[in-house]
């Protein structure tokens, strides 16, 4: 029974880390059921949303355990961490280590290569510079776009520590970057206000969440897919709302 409890605790923690790292539910379901099958668990019932997981199963002796876990961390997409977790699930199914060892293996899987803050910022700046070229922005526009990128990056690093609401975060970032763009155009420091707004909005759009929502719907996880889709819509509307608010307050004369 103790081994079954250890396995239950591991799977719940494993599921949380998978979801936080950006896994879709199809992948998570696959991993969980394969792990349970590897350890001979029977009558397995697993249910997951992006903010909640529940698992019920019993062993060959008929002992049943049930557990739930609420996920408050939100989504912090980390594809390398997700890759390590996928590899861990395959390793566990192949080797079947003692359930008491699973906690340590999970901690080892969490030790992924990190990137320094300057390197992450450099990646965002490079992406924004490329998008500026795609939208035919001028050099002046690029300077304002990069300034807004730095401000949004720093705000994101700070607010992540307090698990700030993503919708409110998008409104604030869009409003501030839109206001800066309007001021820059008024001062002659930017040529095309809307190019600046469009490019900076790309930094906030939840692209991976959108892909996961459609994949969940197509793979039969309609409830979670629809919830995630409407969450994406709200976050995107928040971006638009922030820019509209800045234009309404400060851009009355913008053509």
Secondary structure, DSSP 8 states (H G I E B T S, - for coil): -HHHHHHHHHHHHHHHHHHHTT--HHHHHHHHHHHHHHTT-EEEEEEEETTEEEEEEE-TT--EEEEEEE--S-----HHHHHHHHHHHHHHHHH---GGGHHHHHHHHT------HHHHHHHHHHHHHHHHHHTT--HHHHHHHHHHHHHHHHHHHHHHTTT--HHHHHHHHHHHHHHHHHHHHHTTS-S-HHHHHHHHHTTT--HHHHHHHHHHHHTT-HHHHHHHHHHHHHHHHHHHHHHHHHHHHH-TT--
